[in-house]
């Protein structure tokens, strides 16, 4: 029997606010354990939560970006469960009336565009972090993360393959980063995902029994975990067994999932409205202010790059993968209206240089104007491509002006026809055997002669002029 996977994803995105959702403690990552805490986030008796308005603004931006219906009146609820990293014994979240519902996102997987529904977006506080010591029979808890604001984005069960799941998560992360509300760092836990998956016979509409996969911290592991669970469930169903509704922990080291507990239902958490927080009313001014902060989103921007600059979909997607990168490209265009050359230099030498150093475009001490000036020098034949790469390295290290670097290092391209002619004569006299072979039909040797000329001049000679000059001399003699 052929089975069809039915996948729904729950994304937890940690918001980039300075303070926590219900208190004034810092929400910064990496502080000493338990140094960013107070009576409110630790749930001390008598302490009362106060909602951070920036959290509401960020949640609204994401809801607008995903075309959700905004609930003008929504409220917080208590999600009750006991775990050592939850000091209050409950988590403040949203349940019956979240801030936004019924949105969608378009993804591309397998060469096809698919629309995935978004059930809801709600705000909630994060729990603390447990560290398990395998060498000792104890666990340590850090409450710094307790109360850090999250939005949870819950998809409809519209995803049909691990590849689509990966595409969906990459698109969500790209939107969050374009909005500037989450850094999307999976290693630090600011972008996390739980996956719900079931199988059903192909062609049927009834949903099967689902399991939930947790503890997944990379796109690659998400796809691997889903592939594993599809194989596991298919094997059970093929042998006539039944799937048990449970929560599974993914072990990336062993490439397998282990049962953690039975899967909870909503009633297991005994949700009820939080009595310390009044209903939240989204007024028109608040919504309008958030709408103004929503930039051009990755999807429309990618399509604009394809249409306006005749870029391939792959190149356009790479450029818009980071908002700062797309902004840098468009700022360069203001100084040099040559989209193709700029794109090639950004996606080639520039990104290669940044990746080698583990840096991002935000770390680059080079202005778009300076970068465009360097590309213009290459396009105008004032500096060769190879020397220009060394100029770029100097610029990335010191922020220097490209023209000054070219002058100081003597990297200006040699375009003097007399000097090139003398160089060509010298090379042909030293490689008489190859010159004779060229004349006998081995015309590909032209590249060899040009290479020798570029080597002699350390890449400073104009390669087009060199090629033309050498070819003319070979054909004349």
C-alpha positions, 0 to 999 in steps of 0.5 A: 500500500502506498501512503501519503504523509500529512505534516503540520509544523509548529514554529517557535520564533523568539522575538528580538525585543530588548526586554522580556514579554511580561517584565523588564528583564533583559532578553539578551542571549548568552548572559551568565546563568540566572542573571536575567531574572526577577520576581515576575519571570520567576513567578514569585507570589504577589508579582504581576505581569505587564505586557511588552507592547513591542511584542504585540507590534512584532506579532502583528507584523508577522501576521500581516506578512502571512495574510492572517486575519487579525483578532482585534480582541484577543487574550492570554491564557494559562497553559498548566503543566509541571516541568522544572524549567517552568517556575510558575507551574504554568506558561502564559500563552494564548489559546481560544483567541490568539492574536491572528488566524487563517493565514497562508504562505507560498513555498517552492519545492520540487519545482512547484509552488504550493500554498500552505495554510497557517492556522494561527499565530499566538504570543507566549513566554518561553520556558527556562533551559535545562542542562543535563549532566551525563556524568552526574545524576543531576540537571541544572536549570537556567531561568534567563530564557524564562519569559523571553517573548515568542510567537508560535506559528502553527501550520495547517496539515498541508505539507506532504513531504520532508522537502516541503517541510524544509522549504516552509521553514526556510520561507518562515525564517526568511520572512522573520529576518526580513521583518527584523523581529527574529534572528532565526538562529537555530543553534541558539534556540531562537528558531525552533520547530516541532513537527506533527506527522501522520500517514494515510493511504494515498487518495484517502481524506481521513487523517491518520494517528499523528506523532510529534517530533521534538528537539530538532535544531536544523533544517537538515535534521528536520528533513531527516527526522521526518524521513525517519518517522515516515519510514517507521510509521509505514513499516508499522502500518504495512505489517497491520499495526497501529500508530500510537499517539506520542511525542518523540525526541529526535536524536541527531547523533543516532539518526533516530527518534525515541519515545518521550511521552504520550501526546497531550491533548489541549484539555491536558493543559487545563487552559483558562484565561489568565486573570492577571492580564486583561483582554488585549484590544488591537486598535486601528492606530496600533495596526496601522503603525505595524503595517508601516513597518512591514517591508517588501517581503522576500517572495515579491522581491524575488519576483521583482528581481527576476522580472526587472533584471532577468535574473534566474529564480535561483540567483534572485532567491539567493540575493533575497535570502538575507534582507541586508544582502538584497538591500546592499545590492539595490543600494549598489544599483544607485551608483552603478546601473549594471545589475548583472555585473553587480550580482555576479560580483556580490554572489561570487567574490564578495560572498566567497570572502564573507563565507570564508571569514564566517561573516555576514554582509552586516560585518562588511566595512565597505559601503555600497558606493565603494563596492559599486566603484570597484565593479565599475573599475573592472567593467571599464577595464581599469583593473583586471578581475584577478587584481580586483579580488585582491583589492576587495580583500583589502577593502573588506579588511580596512574599508579603504577606497578601491581607487586608492588601493589600486593606485598604491599597489600599482594594480591598474590594468595595462592597456598600452598597445605598444607595451602589450605588443612587446609582451606578445613578441617576448612570449611568442619568441620563448614558446616557439614550439607552441606557436608552431602548433597553433599555426598547425591547427591547435588554436586552443593554445591561444589561451595558453599564451594569454595565460602566460601574459597575465602571469607576466603582468600579475593579472594587470594586462587587459586580457582582451587586448592581449588575446587580440594582439597575440592572435594577430601576430600568430596569424600574420607570421 
